Amino acid sequence: MQIAICAMLVTSSMVAVRGLVRSLHDHFGFEPKNAMLASADLHMAGYSGDRVPPMQKRMIDAVAAIPGVESVGLTDALLLNDTNPSNVFSDRTIDLQPSNAAASAFMYHISPEYLHAERTTLLSGRAFTWHDDKNSPRVAVVNREFAREIFGSARKAIGSYYKMPDGTRIQVVGVAEDGKYASLTEDPHPAMFLPILQWPSGAGWLVVRSSRDPHQLGTAVRATLHQLAAALPVTIETRYDEMVTVLFPAQMATVSLGVMLSITGIFGMAAYAVSKRLRELGIRVALGAQRKQVLQAALGRAFKLLVSGSTAGLFLGILASRVLAFVVYQATPRDPLVLAGVVLAMSLLGLLATWIPARRALSVDPMILLREE
């Protein structure tokens, strides 16, 4: 039973580790690699009202002019961090009560070039331009799940209208790919992107896409922003650093399984099993058994327990991975590396855990062992 529990924990731990590795290299509807974030809260620098949009445009243009920067976008909320859901209604709905909502969608106010800076693919339609301001008709780019739930398909969504809770009619001008908005393990969820010029916000983040060294780029971005607004507080971090909170459950699951594995490891079981056979091993040595023969006797039964227990534990670990899937993104036991890793780990741990106490037992004088009760 203890070997089976250990094998289950080894399987679960490797599944969690593999899922964590995949999550660092997967696509979430945006590309965290080579992306940096710079906070841009103009309210704290004394900007408000009509002074905010022009300043945001100047900030974007200035950072985009830094050598090595590929694209820059601005958003008032970050994907996989700031969740801001809002009810949306079909264009035919008259009574805009929450119970009549067609869907609840995550909402982000963004600048032109934001989708390009995040590497969010635009599937159809167009992205925003600087002409989509407060004097222009209200427009939106929605994700594919939003288009499916509200309009039936992405094709039908382009050019169609929906309503916000205050009755504002918004026309869909583009459909973007689905992404991860609240957690890595969530099912596809509706999301909408609105022009920040039509829905002004003084607080936000600049998304800077560049292959330059993050430290050097961060210094250049901070200096550039301070030249525009000396009182602007600037916080700069990589996209991966900002995702620490999102990856925390997966990291804790991996660490916790490792701790549990060390606590319930088979070293204790093997040492106890061999200690119960010390008298038997002493008799074998006293009767003239060779060291090799004694080791075979000590390892034989442990090997049988190891095979049967590991098989049962591997099966239990596969079942346990269904629970892990709710915590660790991309956690799956259907991975040859996981299966091979479990077999290798259990074999090495089992043989080593049995070999060490057996060798220790053989170093004791057999006459002392025979006198013990």
C-alpha positions in Angstrom: 0.0 0.0 0.0 2.8 2.4 0.8 4.6 1.7 -2.5 1.3 2.2 -4.3 0.8 5.6 -2.6 4.3 6.6 -3.4 3.8 5.6 -7.1 0.6 7.6 -7.2 2.4 10.7 -5.8 5.3 10.2 -8.3 2.8 10.0 -11.2 0.9 13.0 -10.0 4.0 15.0 -9.3 5.4 14.3 -12.8 2.0 15.1 -14.4 2.0 18.5 -12.5 5.6 19.2 -13.5 4.9 18.5 -17.2 1.8 20.6 -17.1 3.7 23.4 -15.6 6.4 23.2 -18.3 3.8 23.2 -21.0 2.0 26.2 -19.5 5.1 28.2 -19.8 5.3 27.6 -23.5 1.7 27.4 -24.5 -0.4 30.1 -26.2 -3.1 31.7 -24.1 -4.7 33.9 -26.7 -1.6 36.1 -26.2 2.2 35.5 -26.3 4.0 36.2 -23.1 7.5 35.5 -24.6 9.3 38.7 -25.5 6.6 40.9 -23.9 7.1 43.5 -21.2 4.5 45.5 -19.2 4.8 49.1 -18.1 2.2 50.6 -15.7 0.8 53.8 -17.0 -1.6 55.4 -14.4 -1.9 59.0 -15.7 -4.3 59.9 -12.9 -1.4 59.6 -10.4 0.6 62.0 -12.6 -2.1 64.7 -12.6 -3.7 63.9 -15.9 -7.5 63.7 -16.2 -10.4 64.2 -18.6 -9.6 65.2 -22.1 -5.8 65.4 -21.3 -5.6 61.6 -21.0 -6.1 60.3 -24.5 -3.5 62.6 -26.2 -1.0 61.7 -23.5 -1.6 58.0 -24.0 -1.0 58.4 -27.7 2.3 60.2 -27.0 3.4 57.5 -24.6 2.7 54.8 -27.1 4.5 56.6 -30.0 7.5 57.4 -27.8 7.9 53.8 -26.6 7.4 52.4 -30.1 10.3 54.6 -31.3 12.7 52.9 -28.9 15.2 50.8 -30.9 14.3 47.2 -30.9 10.6 47.7 -30.0 8.3 45.9 -32.5 4.9 47.1 -31.3 3.2 48.8 -28.4 -0.4 48.6 -27.1 -2.3 49.9 -24.2 -5.0 48.2 -22.1 -6.8 49.1 -18.9 -6.9 45.4 -17.8 -4.5 42.5 -18.2 -5.5 39.1 -19.6 -5.2 36.4 -16.9 -5.1 39.0 -14.2 -7.7 41.7 -14.2 -11.1 40.2 -14.8 -13.9 42.7 -15.5 -17.0 40.8 -16.6 -20.1 42.7 -17.9 -23.5 41.5 -19.0 -24.3 41.9 -22.7 -27.6 41.8 -24.4 -28.8 40.9 -27.9 -29.7 43.9 -30.0 -33.4 42.9 -29.9 -33.6 42.9 -26.1 -35.7 45.8 -24.7 -35.7 45.0 -21.0 -32.1 45.2 -20.0 -32.4 43.3 -16.7 -29.5 41.0 -15.7 -31.8 38.0 -16.1 -32.3 38.9 -19.8 -28.5 39.0 -20.5 -27.4 37.0 -23.5 -23.9 36.4 -21.9 -21.4 37.7 -19.4 -18.3 38.7 -21.1 -14.9 39.9 -19.9 -14.2 43.4 -21.0 -11.0 45.2 -22.0 -10.5 48.7 -23.2 -7.5 48.8 -25.6 -5.6 51.0 -28.0 -4.9 50.3 -31.6 -2.0 47.9 -32.0 -2.8 46.2 -28.7 -3.9 42.9 -30.3 -0.7 43.0 -32.4 1.5 43.7 -29.4 -0.1 40.8 -27.5 0.1 38.6 -30.5 -3.7 38.0 -30.4 -4.8 36.7 -33.7 -7.6 38.6 -35.5 -9.6 35.9 -37.2 -11.9 38.2 -39.3 -12.8 41.9 -39.6 -10.6 44.7 -38.6 -8.7 46.0 -35.6 -9.2 49.4 -34.1 -7.6 52.6 -35.5 -7.1 56.0 -33.9 -10.2 57.2 -35.7 -12.3 55.0 -33.4 -12.8 57.8 -30.8 -15.7 59.2 -28.8 -17.0 61.0 -31.9 -17.3 57.7 -33.9 -19.9 55.0 -33.7 -19.3 52.5 -30.9 -17.4 49.4 -32.1 -15.9 46.3 -30.6 -13.7 43.4 -31.4 -15.0 40.2 -29.8 -13.5 36.7 -29.3 -14.8 33.7 -31.2 -16.7 32.4 -28.1 -18.6 35.7 -27.8 -19.5 35.6 -31.5 -20.7 32.0 -31.1 -22.9 32.6 -28.0 -24.4 35.9 -29.2 -24.6 35.6 -33.0 -24.1 31.9 -33.7 -20.8 32.2 -35.6 -17.9 34.6 -36.3 -19.2 35.2 -39.8 -22.6 36.4 -38.6 -21.0 38.6 -35.9 -19.2 41.0 -38.2 -21.3 44.1 -38.7 -23.9 42.9 -36.1 -24.9 44.8 -33.0 -25.3 44.0 -29.3 -26.1 46.1 -26.3 -24.4 47.1 -23.1 -26.3 47.3 -19.7 -26.7 51.0 -20.2 -28.4 50.5 -23.6 -25.4 51.5 -25.7 -25.4 49.7 -29.1 -22.1 48.4 -30.2 -21.2 47.1 -33.6 -18.8 44.2 -34.0 -16.0 45.1 -36.4 -13.7 42.2 -35.7 -13.4 38.7 -34.2 -10.3 37.6 -32.4 -9.2 34.2 -31.2 -10.3 32.8 -27.9 -7.9 33.1 -25.0 -7.4 32.6 -21.2 -8.9 35.5 -19.2 -9.4 34.4 -15.6 -7.5 31.1 -15.2 -5.4 28.7 -17.3 -7.9 25.9 -16.7 -11.1 27.8 -17.7 -13.4 26.8 -20.5 -13.8 29.2 -23.4 -15.4 32.4 -22.2 -16.8 35.4 -24.1 -14.6 38.5 -24.2 -14.9 41.8 -25.8 -12.3 44.5 -26.6 -13.5 48.1 -26.8 -11.5 51.2 -28.1 -9.9 53.0 -25.2 -10.6 56.3 -27.0 -14.4 55.6 -26.8 -14.2 54.4 -23.2 -11.4 56.5 -21.7 -9.3 55.2 -18.7 -6.3 57.0 -17.2 -5.0 53.8 -15.6 -3.6 51.0 -17.7 -0.6 48.9 -18.9 1.6 49.4 -21.9 2.4 46.0 -23.6 5.8 46.3 -25.2 6.8 43.6 -27.7 10.6 43.4 -28.2 13.3 40.8 -28.4 15.8 43.0 -26.6 17.2 42.2 -23.2 14.4 42.8 -20.6 16.7 44.8 -18.3 18.0 47.1 -20.9 14.5 47.5 -22.5 13.0 48.2 -19.1 15.5 51.0 -18.4 14.9 52.5 -21.8 11.1 52.4 -21.4 11.3 54.0 -17.9 13.5 56.8 -19.1 11.3 57.5 -22.1 8.1 57.7 -20.0 9.7 59.9 -17.4 10.8 62.3 -20.2 7.1 62.7 -21.1 5.8 62.9 -17.6 8.3 63.1 -14.8 5.7 62.5 -12.1 4.4 59.3 -13.7 5.1 56.3 -11.4 6.4 53.5 -13.6 6.5 49.8 -12.8 8.0 47.5 -15.3 8.0 43.7 -15.4 8.0 40.9 -17.9 4.8 39.2 -18.9 6.0 35.9 -17.3 6.7 37.8 -14.0 3.2 39.2 -14.0 1.8 35.7 -14.5 3.3 34.4 -11.2 -0.1 34.6 -9.5 -1.7 32.6 -12.2 1.0 29.9 -12.2 1.1 29.8 -8.3 -1.5 26.9 -8.0 0.5 24.8 -10.4 3.7 25.5 -8.6 2.2 24.8 -5.2 0.7 21.5 -6.5 4.1 20.4 -7.8 5.9 21.4 -4.6 3.2 19.9 -2.3 3.4 16.6 -4.1 7.1 16.6 -3.8 6.9 17.2 -0.1 4.3 14.5 0.3 6.5 12.1 -1.7 9.5 12.8 0.6 7.3 12.2 3.7 5.7 9.0 2.5 8.8 7.8 0.6 9.7 4.2 0.4 13.0 4.7 2.2 11.2 4.5 5.5 9.2 1.5 4.3 12.3 -0.3 3.1 14.3 0.4 6.2 11.4 -0.9 8.4 11.0 -4.0 6.2 14.7 -4.9 6.3 14.9 -4.2 10.1 12.1 -6.8 10.7 14.3 -9.4 8.9 17.5 -8.6 10.7 17.4 -11.8 12.7 16.7 -13.9 9.6 19.6 -12.1 7.8 21.9 -12.8 10.8 21.0 -16.5 10.7 21.8 -16.6 7.0 25.2 -15.0 7.5 26.0 -17.2 10.5 25.2 -20.3 8.5 27.7 -19.3 5.8 25.5 -17.5 3.2 27.5 -15.3 0.9 26.9 -11.5 0.9 25.5 -11.7 -2.6 23.0 -14.4 -1.6 21.8 -12.4 1.4 21.3 -9.3 -0.7 19.3 -11.3 -3.2 17.1 -12.6 -0.3 16.6 -9.0 1.0 15.9 -7.5 -2.4 13.7 -10.3 -3.9 10.6 -9.7 -1.8 11.1 -5.9 -2.0 11.3 -6.1 -5.8 8.0 -8.0 -6.0 6.3 -5.5 -3.7 7.8 -2.7 -5.8 6.4 -4.1 -9.1 2.9 -4.7 -7.7 2.7 -1.5 -5.7 4.1 0.6 -8.5 1.5 -0.8 -11.0 -1.3 0.0 -8.6 0.1 3.4 -7.8 0.5 4.3 -11.5 -3.2 3.5 -12.1 -4.2 5.6 -9.0 -1.9 8.4 -10.2 -3.7 8.5 -13.6 -7.0 8.8 -11.8 -5.7 11.5 -9.5 -4.6 13.5 -12.5 -8.2 14.3 -13.3 -8.2 16.3 -10.1 -4.9 17.9 -11.0 -6.4 19.1 -14.3 -8.5 21.6 -12.4 -5.4 23.1 -10.8 -2.6 22.6 -13.3 -3.0 23.7 -16.9 -2.1 21.1 -19.5 -1.9 18.4 -16.8 -2.3 15.0 -18.5 -1.0 11.5 -17.7 -1.3 10.6 -21.4 2.4 11.5 -21.9 5.1 8.9 -22.7 7.6 10.9 -20.7 5.4 10.8 -17.6 4.9 7.0 -17.8 8.6 6.4 -18.5 9.6 8.8 -15.7 7.3 7.0 -13.2 8.7 3.6 -14.1 12.3 4.9 -13.9 11.8 6.8 -10.7 10.1 4.0 -8.9 12.7 1.5 -10.0 15.6 3.6 -8.9 14.0 4.7 -5.6 12.9 1.2 -4.8 16.2 -0.5 -5.5 18.2 2.2 -3.8 15.8 2.4 -0.8 16.1 -1.4 -0.3 19.8 -1.7 -1.0 21.0 0.9 1.5 19.3 -0.6 4.7 20.2 -4.1 3.5 23.9 -3.2 3.3 23.7 -1.5 6.6 22.2 -4.6 8.2 24.9 -6.8 6.8 27.6 -4.6 8.4 26.3 -5.6 11.9 27.9 -8.6 13.7 25.5 -11.6 13.1 26.1 -12.8 16.7 24.6 -9.5 18.0 21.6 -10.0 15.8 21.1 -13.6 17.0 21.1 -12.6 20.7 18.4 -10.0 20.1 14.8 -11.0 20.9 
